[in-house]
Amino acid sequence: MLKQDLLEILRCPACVREKEGLLTVEKESWLVCQDCDRKYPIVDDIPVMLIDEGDKWTATAVADLPVPPPEPK
Protein backbone atom coordinates (compact mmCIF):
# COMPACT_ATOMS: atom_id res chain seq x y z
CA MET A 1 0.00 0.00 0.00
CA LEU A 2 1.35 3.41 -0.96
CA LYS A 3 1.77 5.99 1.73
CA GLN A 4 -0.32 9.12 1.30
CA ASP A 5 2.72 11.43 1.34
CA LEU A 6 4.26 9.50 -1.57
CA LEU A 7 1.02 9.65 -3.53
CA GLU A 8 0.92 13.42 -3.06
CA ILE A 9 4.27 13.91 -4.81
CA LEU A 10 3.98 11.27 -7.56
CA ARG A 11 2.85 12.54 -10.96
CA CYS A 12 2.28 10.90 -14.32
CA PRO A 13 5.64 11.12 -16.13
CA ALA A 14 3.89 11.62 -19.48
CA CYS A 15 1.74 14.56 -18.33
CA VAL A 16 3.75 16.36 -15.67
CA ARG A 17 5.31 18.93 -18.02
CA GLU A 18 2.04 20.12 -19.54
CA LYS A 19 -0.65 19.20 -17.00
CA GLU A 20 -0.93 18.30 -13.34
CA GLY A 21 -0.68 14.56 -13.95
CA LEU A 22 -2.49 13.74 -10.70
CA LEU A 23 -2.72 10.05 -9.89
CA THR A 24 -5.37 8.10 -8.04
CA VAL A 25 -4.98 4.66 -6.51
CA GLU A 26 -7.35 2.07 -7.96
CA LYS A 27 -7.82 -1.48 -6.68
CA GLU A 28 -4.85 -0.87 -4.32
CA SER A 29 -2.62 -2.06 -7.21
CA TRP A 30 -2.76 0.66 -9.84
CA LEU A 31 -2.07 4.37 -10.22
CA VAL A 32 -4.33 6.02 -12.79
CA CYS A 33 -3.57 9.42 -14.30
CA GLN A 34 -6.55 11.76 -14.17
CA ASP A 35 -5.37 13.62 -17.29
CA CYS A 36 -4.33 10.95 -19.81
CA ASP A 37 -5.82 7.74 -18.31
CA ARG A 38 -2.48 5.91 -18.33
CA LYS A 39 -2.42 3.17 -15.72
CA TYR A 40 0.75 2.33 -13.82
CA PRO A 41 0.99 -0.94 -11.88
CA ILE A 42 2.14 -1.13 -8.29
CA VAL A 43 4.30 -4.25 -7.95
CA ASP A 44 5.55 -5.30 -4.50
CA ASP A 45 4.49 -1.87 -3.16
CA ILE A 46 6.64 -0.10 -5.79
CA PRO A 47 4.93 2.00 -8.49
CA VAL A 48 6.23 1.20 -11.98
CA MET A 49 6.23 4.75 -13.37
CA LEU A 50 7.48 4.01 -16.89
CA ILE A 51 5.54 5.72 -19.68
CA ASP A 52 5.75 2.57 -21.82
CA GLU A 53 4.19 0.57 -19.00
CA GLY A 54 1.37 3.11 -18.57
CA ASP A 55 0.73 3.08 -22.32
CA LYS A 56 0.04 -0.68 -22.26
CA TRP A 57 -3.07 -0.17 -20.13
CA THR A 58 -4.73 2.96 -21.58
CA ALA A 59 -7.37 0.95 -23.43
CA THR A 60 -8.20 -1.16 -20.37
CA ALA A 61 -11.04 0.01 -18.16
CA VAL A 62 -10.22 0.36 -14.46
CA ALA A 63 -12.74 -2.37 -13.66
CA ASP A 64 -10.86 -4.76 -15.96
CA LEU A 65 -7.35 -4.17 -14.58
CA PRO A 66 -5.80 -7.39 -13.24
CA VAL A 67 -5.08 -7.70 -9.53
CA PRO A 68 -2.29 -8.28 -8.82
CA PRO A 69 -0.76 -6.53 -11.82
CA PRO A 70 1.57 -8.60 -14.00
CA GLU A 71 5.31 -8.09 -13.58
CA PRO A 72 6.70 -5.57 -16.13
CA LYS A 73 8.78 -7.11 -18.90
MMTF fields as JSON, N, C-alpha, C and O atoms, coordinates in Angstrom:
{
  "mmtfVersion": "1.0.0",
  "mmtfProducer": "UNKNOWN",
  "numBonds": 291,
  "numAtoms": 292,
  "numGroups": 73,
  "numChains": 1,
  "numModels": 1,
  "chainsPerModel": [1],
  "groupsPerChain": [73],
  "chainIdList": ["A"],
  "bondAtomList": [4, 2, 8, 6, 12, 10, 16, 14, 20, 18, 24, 22, 28, 26, 32, 30, 36, 34, 40, 38, 44, 42, 48, 46, 52, 50, 56, 54, 60, 58, 64, 62, 68, 66, 72, 70, 76, 74, 80, 78, 84, 82, 88, 86, 92, 90, 96, 94, 100, 98, 104, 102, 108, 106, 112, 110, 116, 114, 120, 118, 124, 122, 128, 126, 132, 130, 136, 134, 140, 138, 144, 142, 148, 146, 152, 150, 156, 154, 160, 158, 164, 162, 168, 166, 172, 170, 176, 174, 180, 178, 184, 182, 188, 186, 192, 190, 196, 194, 200, 198, 204, 202, 208, 206, 212, 210, 216, 214, 220, 218, 224, 222, 228, 226, 232, 230, 236, 234, 240, 238, 244, 242, 248, 246, 252, 250, 256, 254, 260, 258, 264, 262, 268, 266, 272, 270, 276, 274, 280, 278, 284, 282, 288, 286],
  "bondOrderList": [1, 1, 1, 1, 1, 1, 1, 1, 1, 1, 1, 1, 1, 1, 1, 1, 1, 1, 1, 1, 1, 1, 1, 1, 1, 1, 1, 1, 1, 1, 1, 1, 1, 1, 1, 1, 1, 1, 1, 1, 1, 1, 1, 1, 1, 1, 1, 1, 1, 1, 1, 1, 1, 1, 1, 1, 1, 1, 1, 1, 1, 1, 1, 1, 1, 1, 1, 1, 1, 1, 1, 1],
  "groupList": [{"groupName": "MET", "atomNameList": ["N", "CA", "C", "O"], "elementList": ["N", "C", "C", "O"], "formalChargeList": [0, 0, 0, 0], "bondAtomList": [1, 0, 2, 1, 3, 2], "bondOrderList": [1, 1, 2], "singleLetterCode": "M", "chemCompType": "L-PEPTIDE LINKING"}, {"groupName": "LEU", "atomNameList": ["N", "CA", "C", "O"], "elementList": ["N", "C", "C", "O"], "formalChargeList": [0, 0, 0, 0], "bondAtomList": [1, 0, 2, 1, 3, 2], "bondOrderList": [1, 1, 2], "singleLetterCode": "L", "chemCompType": "L-PEPTIDE LINKING"}, {"groupName": "LYS", "atomNameList": ["N", "CA", "C", "O"], "elementList": ["N", "C", "C", "O"], "formalChargeList": [0, 0, 0, 0], "bondAtomList": [1, 0, 2, 1, 3, 2], "bondOrderList": [1, 1, 2], "singleLetterCode": "K", "chemCompType": "L-PEPTIDE LINKING"}, {"groupName": "GLN", "atomNameList": ["N", "CA", "C", "O"], "elementList": ["N", "C", "C", "O"], "formalChargeList": [0, 0, 0, 0], "bondAtomList": [1, 0, 2, 1, 3, 2], "bondOrderList": [1, 1, 2], "singleLetterCode": "Q", "chemCompType": "L-PEPTIDE LINKING"}, {"groupName": "ASP", "atomNameList": ["N", "CA", "C", "O"], "elementList": ["N", "C", "C", "O"], "formalChargeList": [0, 0, 0, 0], "bondAtomList": [1, 0, 2, 1, 3, 2], "bondOrderList": [1, 1, 2], "singleLetterCode": "D", "chemCompType": "L-PEPTIDE LINKING"}, {"groupName": "GLU", "atomNameList": ["N", "CA", "C", "O"], "elementList": ["N", "C", "C", "O"], "formalChargeList": [0, 0, 0, 0], "bondAtomList": [1, 0, 2, 1, 3, 2], "bondOrderList": [1, 1, 2], "singleLetterCode": "E", "chemCompType": "L-PEPTIDE LINKING"}, {"groupName": "ILE", "atomNameList": ["N", "CA", "C", "O"], "elementList": ["N", "C", "C", "O"], "formalChargeList": [0, 0, 0, 0], "bondAtomList": [1, 0, 2, 1, 3, 2], "bondOrderList": [1, 1, 2], "singleLetterCode": "I", "chemCompType": "L-PEPTIDE LINKING"}, {"groupName": "ARG", "atomNameList": ["N", "CA", "C", "O"], "elementList": ["N", "C", "C", "O"], "formalChargeList": [0, 0, 0, 0], "bondAtomList": [1, 0, 2, 1, 3, 2], "bondOrderList": [1, 1, 2], "singleLetterCode": "R", "chemCompType": "L-PEPTIDE LINKING"}, {"groupName": "CYS", "atomNameList": ["N", "CA", "C", "O"], "elementList": ["N", "C", "C", "O"], "formalChargeList": [0, 0, 0, 0], "bondAtomList": [1, 0, 2, 1, 3, 2], "bondOrderList": [1, 1, 2], "singleLetterCode": "C", "chemCompType": "L-PEPTIDE LINKING"}, {"groupName": "PRO", "atomNameList": ["N", "CA", "C", "O"], "elementList": ["N", "C", "C", "O"], "formalChargeList": [0, 0, 0, 0], "bondAtomList": [1, 0, 2, 1, 3, 2], "bondOrderList": [1, 1, 2], "singleLetterCode": "P", "chemCompType": "L-PEPTIDE LINKING"}, {"groupName": "ALA", "atomNameList": ["N", "CA", "C", "O"], "elementList": ["N", "C", "C", "O"], "formalChargeList": [0, 0, 0, 0], "bondAtomList": [1, 0, 2, 1, 3, 2], "bondOrderList": [1, 1, 2], "singleLetterCode": "A", "chemCompType": "L-PEPTIDE LINKING"}, {"groupName": "VAL", "atomNameList": ["N", "CA", "C", "O"], "elementList": ["N", "C", "C", "O"], "formalChargeList": [0, 0, 0, 0], "bondAtomList": [1, 0, 2, 1, 3, 2], "bondOrderList": [1, 1, 2], "singleLetterCode": "V", "chemCompType": "L-PEPTIDE LINKING"}, {"groupName": "GLY", "atomNameList": ["N", "CA", "C", "O"], "elementList": ["N", "C", "C", "O"], "formalChargeList": [0, 0, 0, 0], "bondAtomList": [1, 0, 2, 1, 3, 2], "bondOrderList": [1, 1, 2], "singleLetterCode": "G", "chemCompType": "PEPTIDE LINKING"}, {"groupName": "THR", "atomNameList": ["N", "CA", "C", "O"], "elementList": ["N", "C", "C", "O"], "formalChargeList": [0, 0, 0, 0], "bondAtomList": [1, 0, 2, 1, 3, 2], "bondOrderList": [1, 1, 2], "singleLetterCode": "T", "chemCompType": "L-PEPTIDE LINKING"}, {"groupName": "SER", "atomNameList": ["N", "CA", "C", "O"], "elementList": ["N", "C", "C", "O"], "formalChargeList": [0, 0, 0, 0], "bondAtomList": [1, 0, 2, 1, 3, 2], "bondOrderList": [1, 1, 2], "singleLetterCode": "S", "chemCompType": "L-PEPTIDE LINKING"}, {"groupName": "TRP", "atomNameList": ["N", "CA", "C", "O"], "elementList": ["N", "C", "C", "O"], "formalChargeList": [0, 0, 0, 0], "bondAtomList": [1, 0, 2, 1, 3, 2], "bondOrderList": [1, 1, 2], "singleLetterCode": "W", "chemCompType": "L-PEPTIDE LINKING"}, {"groupName": "TYR", "atomNameList": ["N", "CA", "C", "O"], "elementList": ["N", "C", "C", "O"], "formalChargeList": [0, 0, 0, 0], "bondAtomList": [1, 0, 2, 1, 3, 2], "bondOrderList": [1, 1, 2], "singleLetterCode": "Y", "chemCompType": "L-PEPTIDE LINKING"}],
  "groupTypeList": [0, 1, 2, 3, 4, 1, 1, 5, 6, 1, 7, 8, 9, 10, 8, 11, 7, 5, 2, 5, 12, 1, 1, 13, 11, 5, 2, 5, 14, 15, 1, 11, 8, 3, 4, 8, 4, 7, 2, 16, 9, 6, 11, 4, 4, 6, 9, 11, 0, 1, 6, 4, 5, 12, 4, 2, 15, 13, 10, 13, 10, 11, 10, 4, 1, 9, 11, 9, 9, 9, 5, 9, 2],
  "groupIdList": [1, 2, 3, 4, 5, 6, 7, 8, 9, 10, 11, 12, 13, 14, 15, 16, 17, 18, 19, 20, 21, 22, 23, 24, 25, 26, 27, 28, 29, 30, 31, 32, 33, 34, 35, 36, 37, 38, 39, 40, 41, 42, 43, 44, 45, 46, 47, 48, 49, 50, 51, 52, 53, 54, 55, 56, 57, 58, 59, 60, 61, 62, 63, 64, 65, 66, 67, 68, 69, 70, 71, 72, 73],
  "secStructList": [7, 7, 7, 2, 2, 2, 2, 2, 2, 7, 7, 7, 6, 6, 6, 6, 6, 6, 1, 7, 7, 7, 3, 3, 3, 3, 6, 6, 6, 3, 3, 3, 3, 6, 6, 6, 7, 7, 3, 3, 3, 3, 3, 6, 6, 3, 3, 7, 7, 7, 2, 2, 2, 2, 2, 6, 6, 6, 6, 1, 7, 4, 4, 4, 7, 7, 1, 1, 7, 7, 7, 7, 7],
  "xCoordList": [0.85, 0.0, 0.895, 1.846, 0.574, 1.353, 0.999, -0.163, 2.006, 1.772, 1.205, 1.545, 0.349, -0.322, 0.678, 0.469, 1.753, 2.717, 3.449, 3.815, 3.668, 4.265, 3.285, 3.67, 2.04, 1.022, 0.879, 0.61, 1.054, 0.924, 2.019, 1.8, 3.192, 4.275, 4.414, 5.002, 3.883, 3.976, 3.094, 1.981, 3.6, 2.848, 3.081, 4.102, 2.142, 2.28, 3.478, 3.511, 4.462, 5.641, 5.34, 6.102, 4.249, 3.886, 3.203, 3.277, 2.549, 1.739, 2.37, 1.996, 3.295, 3.749, 4.267, 4.191, 4.775, 5.309, 4.212, 4.39, 3.086, 2.035, 0.771, 0.004, 0.558, -0.649, -0.249, 0.935, -1.231, -0.926, -0.476, 0.408, -1.066, -0.684, -1.003, -0.273, -2.103, -2.488, -2.863, -3.482, -2.478, -2.722, -3.677, -3.652, -4.511, -5.37, -5.039, -4.633, -5.215, -4.984, -6.284, -7.345, -6.188, -7.348, -7.014, -5.922, -7.946, -7.816, -6.572, -6.106, -6.043, -4.851, -3.641, -2.641, -3.711, -2.624, -2.278, -1.394, -2.958, -2.764, -2.795, -3.537, -1.985, -2.066, -2.618, -2.084, -3.677, -4.332, -4.216, -4.574, -3.71, -3.571, -4.935, -5.67, -5.266, -6.552, -6.587, -7.667, -5.416, -5.365, -5.35, -6.103, -4.505, -4.328, -4.859, -4.895, -5.268, -5.818, -4.783, -5.151, -3.483, -2.475, -2.605, -2.953, -2.313, -2.424, -1.078, -0.532, -0.559, 0.754, 0.572, -0.082, 1.143, 0.988, 1.836, 2.876, 1.373, 2.136, 2.514, 1.654, 3.81, 4.299, 5.174, 6.15, 4.826, 5.552, 5.669, 6.729, 4.579, 4.493, 5.369, 5.629, 5.826, 6.644, 5.909, 5.627, 5.592, 4.929, 5.9, 7.04, 5.429, 6.23, 5.841, 4.884, 6.589, 6.235, 6.929, 7.47, 6.911, 7.48, 6.362, 5.311, 6.579, 5.538, 5.115, 3.926, 6.079, 5.747, 4.825, 3.93, 5.04, 4.187, 2.78, 1.793, 2.684, 1.374, 0.617, -0.609, 1.358, 0.733, 0.045, -0.974, 0.586, 0.037, -1.405, -2.159, -1.785, -3.073, -4.092, -5.155, -3.799, -4.732, -6.086, -7.109, -6.103, -7.372, -8.145, -9.274, -7.559, -8.202, -8.977, -8.44, -10.226, -11.044, -10.525, -9.991, -10.682, -10.22, -10.821, -10.131, -12.081, -12.745, -12.12, -12.243, -11.456, -10.865, -9.374, -8.769, -8.778, -7.351, -7.111, -7.856, -6.067, -5.798, -5.2, -4.392, -5.62, -5.076, -4.618, -5.429, -3.365, -2.289, -1.857, -2.092, -1.223, -0.76, 0.358, 1.097, 0.471, 1.575, 2.912, 2.973, 3.964, 5.309, 5.661, 5.387, 6.263, 6.699, 7.775, 8.574, 7.776, 8.776, 9.767, 10.679],
  "yCoordList": [-1.181, 0.0, 1.244, 1.344, 2.177, 3.41, 4.354, 4.488, 4.988, 5.988, 7.243, 7.58, 7.921, 9.119, 10.208, 10.896, 10.378, 11.428, 11.133, 12.061, 9.852, 9.497, 9.769, 10.297, 9.413, 9.653, 11.142, 11.513, 11.977, 13.415, 13.996, 15.017, 13.368, 13.909, 13.198, 13.753, 11.985, 11.273, 11.934, 12.372, 11.999, 12.542, 11.653, 10.971, 11.662, 10.905, 11.467, 12.661, 10.619, 11.121, 11.624, 12.423, 11.171, 11.622, 12.987, 13.719, 13.338, 14.559, 15.701, 16.858, 15.403, 16.355, 17.675, 18.699, 17.69, 18.93, 19.867, 21.085, 19.304, 20.121, 20.222, 21.175, 19.242, 19.197, 18.818, 18.657, 18.677, 18.301, 16.852, 16.544, 15.963, 14.56, 13.889, 13.005, 14.312, 13.737, 12.273, 11.873, 11.484, 10.054, 9.66, 10.232, 8.683, 8.105, 6.623, 5.988, 6.083, 4.657, 3.919, 4.272, 2.904, 2.072, 0.621, 0.142, -0.062, -1.475, -1.765, -2.904, -0.767, -0.873, -1.419, -1.772, -1.497, -2.064, -1.244, -1.622, -0.135, 0.665, 2.145, 2.584, 2.921, 4.375, 4.805, 4.427, 5.589, 6.016, 7.529, 8.264, 7.986, 9.421, 10.017, 9.491, 11.101, 11.762, 12.522, 12.811, 12.85, 13.622, 12.747, 13.006, 11.718, 10.948, 9.524, 8.826, 9.077, 7.743, 6.624, 5.455, 6.972, 5.909, 5.243, 5.878, 3.939, 3.165, 2.521, 1.776, 2.821, 2.334, 1.293, 1.564, 0.105, -0.935, -0.655, -0.001, -1.16, -1.132, -2.584, -3.413, -2.883, -4.251, -4.306, -3.564, -5.18, -5.298, -3.943, -3.595, -3.187, -1.865, -0.806, 0.24, -1.066, -0.105, 0.283, -0.582, 1.573, 1.999, 1.907, 2.365, 1.315, 1.204, 2.391, 2.314, 3.484, 4.75, 4.947, 6.019, 3.927, 4.012, 4.333, 3.691, 5.319, 5.716, 4.534, 4.345, 3.742, 2.569, 1.608, 1.015, 1.455, 0.566, 1.159, 0.43, 2.46, 3.111, 3.057, 2.945, 3.138, 3.077, 1.741, 1.689, 0.669, -0.677, -0.805, -1.636, 0.01, -0.169, 0.927, 0.941, 1.853, 2.964, 2.497, 3.115, 1.431, 0.954, 0.052, -0.341, -0.272, -1.158, -0.333, 0.602, -0.682, 0.005, -0.338, -1.426, 0.581, 0.365, -0.922, -1.679, -1.167, -2.37, -3.651, -4.704, -3.58, -4.762, -4.943, -5.899, -4.046, -4.172, -5.399, -5.641, -6.184, -7.391, -7.054, -6.136, -7.826, -7.703, -9.092, -10.018, -9.265, -8.279, -8.002, -8.82, -6.853, -6.534, -7.503, -8.01, -7.751, -8.598, -7.88, -6.65, -8.653, -8.089, -7.417, -7.985, -6.219, -5.57, -6.409, -7.074, -6.364, -7.111, -6.191, -6.646],
  "zCoordList": [0.0, 0.0, 0.0, 0.776, -0.877, -0.961, 0.179, 0.562, 0.699, 1.732, 1.086, -0.048, 1.81, 1.297, 0.906, -0.093, 1.668, 1.337, 0.029, -0.692, -0.289, -1.574, -2.71, -3.753, -2.511, -3.531, -3.841, -4.983, -2.852, -3.056, -3.946, -4.598, -3.985, -4.815, -6.162, -7.091, -6.282, -7.558, -8.609, -8.316, -9.828, -10.961, -12.168, -12.259, -13.084, -14.323, -15.096, -15.391, -15.427, -16.127, -17.538, -18.082, -18.13, -19.477, -19.461, -20.447, -18.375, -18.326, -17.53, -17.718, -16.67, -15.666, -16.247, -15.568, -17.438, -18.016, -18.521, -18.529, -18.94, -19.544, -18.693, -18.826, -17.823, -16.997, -15.582, -15.285, -14.718, -13.336, -13.221, -12.422, -14.002, -13.947, -12.625, -12.177, -11.994, -10.703, -10.855, -11.841, -9.863, -9.889, -8.771, -7.682, -9.057, -8.037, -7.919, -8.893, -6.728, -6.507, -6.802, -6.286, -7.628, -7.962, -7.635, -7.941, -7.022, -6.682, -5.831, -5.793, -5.164, -4.322, -5.074, -4.449, -6.415, -7.209, -8.438, -9.208, -8.63, -9.838, -9.522, -8.643, -10.243, -10.223, -11.577, -12.619, -11.558, -12.791, -12.907, -11.987, -14.054, -14.298, -14.617, -15.452, -13.959, -14.174, -15.496, -16.011, -16.054, -17.291, -18.544, -19.484, -18.57, -19.809, -19.722, -20.735, -18.549, -18.305, -18.429, -18.553, -18.397, -18.325, -16.962, -15.967, -16.946, -15.718, -15.42, -16.233, -14.244, -13.825, -12.724, -11.717, -12.909, -11.882, -10.652, -10.727, -9.53, -8.286, -8.009, -7.711, -8.11, -7.953, -6.705, -6.594, -5.771, -4.503, -3.803, -3.283, -3.795, -3.161, -3.826, -3.232, -5.054, -5.791, -7.073, -7.903, -7.25, -8.489, -9.675, -9.599, -10.752, -11.977, -12.856, -13.626, -12.737, -13.369, -14.718, -14.99, -15.546, -16.889, -17.872, -17.848, -18.733, -19.684, -20.548, -20.804, -20.998, -21.821, -21.083, -21.685, -19.791, -18.997, -18.864, -18.955, -18.65, -18.568, -19.877, -19.89, -20.993, -22.322, -22.572, -23.261, -22.025, -22.261, -21.78, -22.286, -20.811, -20.133, -20.419, -19.799, -21.345, -21.579, -22.102, -21.806, -22.865, -23.432, -22.472, -22.767, -21.346, -20.373, -19.354, -18.76, -19.159, -18.156, -16.765, -16.546, -15.836, -14.464, -13.897, -13.214, -14.171, -13.656, -14.193, -13.566, -15.335, -15.959, -15.674, -16.159, -14.9, -14.584, -13.714, -12.765, -14.032, -13.235, -11.882, -11.744, -10.886, -9.533, -9.112, -9.096, -8.775, -8.818, -10.249, -11.138, -10.478, -11.824, -12.244, -11.4, -13.545, -14.0, -13.83, -13.825, -13.694, -13.584, -14.907, -15.964, -14.884, -16.132, -16.81, -16.151, -18.128, -18.904, -19.538, -20.228]
}
